[in-house]
Amino acid sequence: EKGHASFSIKNIGDIIPKEKLGLVLQPFGLAQKHIDQNIGLGLYYVKTYLEIHDARFDIQSNESGTIFSFDLIN
């Protein structure tokens, strides 16, 4: 009857500095310096969609990479 799914995605390329983690979840938060590179809405859309469905969304970043994770509960 009830379901639960957890997802984690790790990016081991360029990391997001801890002081900018909040910006990546705002519309065009990091786009000020990258206006020519389609940056700015992707994670905001994901976060908004997950919030609509009462899902938990988290981003953690350190020297080894950035981890995006979310939990879906039915």
C-alpha positions in Angstrom: 0.0 0.0 0.0 2.7 2.4 0.9 5.9 2.7 -1.0 9.3 4.3 -0.6 12.1 5.0 -3.1 15.4 6.7 -2.4 17.7 8.1 -5.1 21.2 9.5 -4.9 23.2 11.0 -7.7 26.9 11.8 -7.3 28.7 14.3 -9.5 32.5 13.8 -9.2 33.3 16.6 -11.7 33.1 20.2 -10.6 31.9 20.5 -7.1 29.5 23.2 -5.8 31.1 25.2 -3.0 29.2 24.9 0.3 28.5 28.6 0.3 26.7 28.3 -3.0 24.5 25.3 -2.3 21.5 27.5 -1.5 21.9 29.4 -4.8 21.6 26.3 -7.0 18.0 25.8 -5.7 16.9 29.3 -6.7 15.9 30.3 -10.2 19.0 31.5 -12.0 20.9 31.4 -8.7 24.3 30.6 -10.3 23.5 32.1 -13.7 25.0 35.6 -13.1 28.4 34.6 -14.3 27.2 31.9 -16.7 24.4 33.5 -18.6 25.4 31.8 -21.9 25.3 28.3 -20.4 21.7 27.0 -19.8 22.3 27.2 -16.0 19.6 28.2 -13.6 16.4 26.3 -13.7 17.0 22.6 -13.7 17.5 22.0 -10.0 14.9 24.6 -9.2 12.4 22.6 -11.3 13.4 19.3 -9.7 13.1 20.8 -6.2 9.7 22.3 -6.9 8.3 19.1 -8.4 9.6 17.1 -5.4 8.1 19.5 -2.9 4.7 19.3 -4.7 4.8 15.6 -4.0 6.0 15.9 -0.4 9.4 14.4 -1.2 12.6 15.1 0.7 15.4 16.7 -1.4 19.0 17.2 -0.2 22.3 18.4 -1.7 25.7 17.7 0.0 29.0 18.8 -1.4 32.6 18.3 -0.4 36.0 17.7 -2.0 35.0 14.3 -3.3 31.9 15.5 -5.2 28.4 16.7 -4.9 25.5 14.3 -4.0 21.9 15.1 -4.9 19.4 12.8 -3.1 15.7 12.6 -2.7 13.1 10.3 -1.1 9.7 9.6 -2.6 7.1 8.2 -0.2 3.7 7.1 -1.3 
